[in-house]
């Protein structure tokens, strides 16, 4: 599968590397693709280009930019390149402000999520929220004594979620489908909870697990 990753930061590189590890092709999209030359040289089979290049390249796309820039990145990717495609939404609506007692600030509220805003702005995109509630070091095939951690996903397109579930299986996660896009109002704040032990105690090696009977 060809995967276009819209972003060039650490999360984008980690996820692109995960796709390469599992035999997919990956192109990173950036506003300044030249800065990715070293990363591409160190990761055989990878490519780098503009946001539009990566969006056109990918059969499946990953949105891995800063939350404050997410809509702009998608506009730069181009409606024609996005239309009808699955976009794995890994972003969170974190404000450009320091945490308070370990808690980051969001520019959304509990009645609206960033994913819902993006879905309204780009109605032809098949968004699926995933990879937003764990740090980048644990995104690809994490190992825990307690078994596979849980990745919470949501989105309006059931077929798109099924495809993302297959990717999460490859990446070593169990999947919990939380329903439609409105559920991102609950999933995105898990990022806040995940970050608190890191900011307060420098603990970054945890993930969430949904237990059922």
Phi and psi in degrees as a GROMACS rama.xvg file:
@    title "Ramachandran Plot"
@    xaxis  label "Phi"
@    yaxis  label "Psi"
@TYPE xy
-93.5321  127.489  UNK-2
-121.965  126.448  UNK-3
-101.94  123.039  UNK-4
-105.979  115.249  UNK-5
-89.6762  94.4226  UNK-6
150.261  161.93  UNK-7
-140.14  12.1805  UNK-8
-85.0739  -167.799  UNK-9
-63.1935  -40.794  UNK-10
-63.918  -45.174  UNK-11
-59.8473  -45.0187  UNK-12
-65.2707  -39.7996  UNK-13
-62.6474  -46.7436  UNK-14
-68.9804  -40.0182  UNK-15
-60.1764  -42.1439  UNK-16
-62.0009  -36.1368  UNK-17
-64.5607  -41.6618  UNK-18
-65.3757  -40.827  UNK-19
-61.8506  -42.0821  UNK-20
-57.1121  -35.8405  UNK-21
-97.5888  19.9784  UNK-22
88.2279  9.43369  UNK-23
-91.7881  166.979  UNK-24
-97.4625  145.245  UNK-25
-139.937  135.903  UNK-26
-124.073  126.934  UNK-27
-85.756  135.86  UNK-28
-106.662  136.233  UNK-29
-147.611  157.337  UNK-30
-72.1458  -21.8813  UNK-31
-134.641  75.6071  UNK-32
-60.7121  -22.1635  UNK-33
-59.95  -28.6347  UNK-34
-70.2145  -10.1633  UNK-35
-94.9977  5.39769  UNK-36
-57.7797  -43.9046  UNK-37
-65.0591  -41.5821  UNK-38
-64.2458  -43.4604  UNK-39
-62.3716  -40.7457  UNK-40
-63.5909  -31.1792  UNK-41
-88.8315  -6.10345  UNK-42
-128.907  85.2938  UNK-43
-54.2912  136.439  UNK-44
93.3277  -9.29151  UNK-45
-88.5933  160.899  UNK-46
-137.173  162.581  UNK-47
-138.425  146.305  UNK-48
-164.686  -166.295  UNK-49
-73.5434  171.299  UNK-50
-59.1036  -40.7523  UNK-51
-65.4106  -39.9256  UNK-52
-60.0025  -48.2608  UNK-53
-65.5494  -38.8406  UNK-54
-67.8983  -37.6569  UNK-55
-69.7749  -34.6903  UNK-56
-68.7576  -41.5648  UNK-57
-80.1093  135.449  UNK-58
-76.4028  -35.4113  UNK-59
-122.666  142.115  UNK-60
-117.251  154.089  UNK-61
-124.221  126.68  UNK-62
-94.5497  108.95  UNK-63
-132.528  43.2072  UNK-64
-101.607  175.548  UNK-65
-62.8728  144.7  UNK-66
-58.3414  -36.7204  UNK-67
-67.4501  -19.2727  UNK-68
-109.121  1.73727  UNK-69
-58.5244  -48.5898  UNK-70
-64.5893  -41.1636  UNK-71
-62.2791  -42.0701  UNK-72
-60.5832  -43.3946  UNK-73
-65.6165  -37.7757  UNK-74
-63.6922  -40.2624  UNK-75
-67.4686  -29.8801  UNK-76
-65.862  -33.0921  UNK-77
98.2019  130.307  UNK-78
-56.9943  -40.561  UNK-79
-63.9631  -37.2528  UNK-80
-76.3679  -21.362  UNK-81
-94.4775  -26.7111  UNK-82
-55.2539  123.758  UNK-83
80.658  -3.87007  UNK-84
-91.1174  152.294  UNK-85
-73.6411  129.756  UNK-86
-120.954  110.991  UNK-87
-74.8612  115.68  UNK-88
-94.8683  102.929  UNK-89
-102.451  11.5453  UNK-90
-95.4266  159.826  UNK-91
-129.641  150.259  UNK-92
-83.5711  58.8011  UNK-93
-84.4736  128.649  UNK-94
-72.5269  156.165  UNK-95
-80.806  71.6632  UNK-96
-149.757  150.8  UNK-97
-69.5073  152.737  UNK-98
-68.0357  153.885  UNK-99
-112.624  114.88  UNK-100
51.0935  39.4135  UNK-101
87.4256  -3.14908  UNK-102
-105.046  120.218  UNK-103
-76.2586  159.114  UNK-104
-95.0386  140.689  UNK-105
-107.018  149.399  UNK-106
-96.297  8.42337  UNK-107
-107.674  -176.166  UNK-108
-134  179.834  UNK-109
-71.2757  -8.15958  UNK-110
-102.911  6.22995  UNK-111
-161.504  138.659  UNK-112
-114.119  164.096  UNK-113
-64.2182  -39.4304  UNK-114
-61.9156  -40.2646  UNK-115
-63.2527  -40.5673  UNK-116
-61.2108  -43.7638  UNK-117
-66.9542  -38.6756  UNK-118
-64.1897  -37.6328  UNK-119
-68.0072  -38.5091  UNK-120
-75.8572  -28.3686  UNK-121
-127.633  72.4186  UNK-122
-65.5801  -20.1303  UNK-123
-87.1633  -1.67472  UNK-124
-91.2581  142.523  UNK-125
-100.481  82.2852  UNK-126
-73.6672  139.284  UNK-127
-133.939  119.202  UNK-128
-73.2935  127.365  UNK-129
-164.293  159.929  UNK-130
64.2116  18.1522  UNK-131
-98.8456  -5.03493  UNK-132
-120.013  27.9248  UNK-133
-153.587  155.453  UNK-134
-75.9833  159.627  UNK-135
-62.3008  -31.1796  UNK-136
-65.5499  -17.8639  UNK-137
-112.225  8.24944  UNK-138
-72.7215  -31.6423  UNK-139
-113.008  111.669  UNK-140
49.1664  58.4337  UNK-141
-68.2338  149.982  UNK-142
-117.952  120.47  UNK-143
-131.713  144.644  UNK-144
-60.5257  -30.0725  UNK-145
-83.489  6.66955  UNK-146
97.8159  -165.666  UNK-147
-67.0077  135.036  UNK-148
-76.5934  170.912  UNK-149
-103.267  130.999  UNK-150
-105.066  120.147  UNK-151
-86.4801  129.184  UNK-152
-127.148  161.505  UNK-153
-157.982  164.369  UNK-154
164.719  162.284  UNK-155
-85.3698  -14.6467  UNK-156
-108.996  112.111  UNK-157
-65.3926  -38.2935  UNK-158
-65.3589  -38.16  UNK-159
-64.3037  -41.505  UNK-160
-65.3111  -34.9372  UNK-161
-64.3034  -40.2832  UNK-162
-63.9213  -42.1793  UNK-163
-67.4754  -34.8622  UNK-164
-58.9721  -40.1661  UNK-165
-62.3795  -39.8431  UNK-166
-65.0632  -42.9464  UNK-167
-64.7089  -34.4637  UNK-168
-59.2549  -45.918  UNK-169
-62.2779  -37.2137  UNK-170
-83.857  6.34291  UNK-171
83.5464  29.0182  UNK-172
-117.596  151.788  UNK-173
-93.3897  149.107  UNK-174
-111.428  135.199  UNK-175
-119.182  109.831  UNK-176
-82.2633  115.15  UNK-177
-94.9462  5.8372  UNK-178
106.683  -143.914  UNK-179
-81.1392  -178.401  UNK-180
-58.6838  -30.0562  UNK-181
-59.225  -25.158  UNK-182
-67.6608  -14.8962  UNK-183
-63.0339  -20.2749  UNK-184
-62.144  -28.1478  UNK-185
-94.606  -33.6693  UNK-186
-73.6027  -43.4858  UNK-187
-59.1695  -40.2031  UNK-188
-66.7012  -12.7568  UNK-189
-60.3465  -26.3526  UNK-190
-59.6896  -43.4645  UNK-191
-56.1959  -49.3382  UNK-192
-63.9642  -41.1563  UNK-193
-63.3398  -36.9647  UNK-194
-75.109  -25.6099  UNK-195
-57.317  -50.2787  UNK-196
-60.72  -30.2895  UNK-197
-67.5066  -48.9501  UNK-198
-68.754  -35.149  UNK-199
-84.964  -36.8688  UNK-200
-131.177  9.60749  UNK-201
58.5167  37.5061  UNK-202
-107.523  117.981  UNK-203
-129.423  13.7395  UNK-204
-114.379  44.6758  UNK-205
-125.383  162.259  UNK-206
-150.188  167.501  UNK-207
-91.7132  149.579  UNK-208
-136.23  125.036  UNK-209
-92.2244  120.178  UNK-210
-101.197  133.606  UNK-211
-129.75  161.504  UNK-212
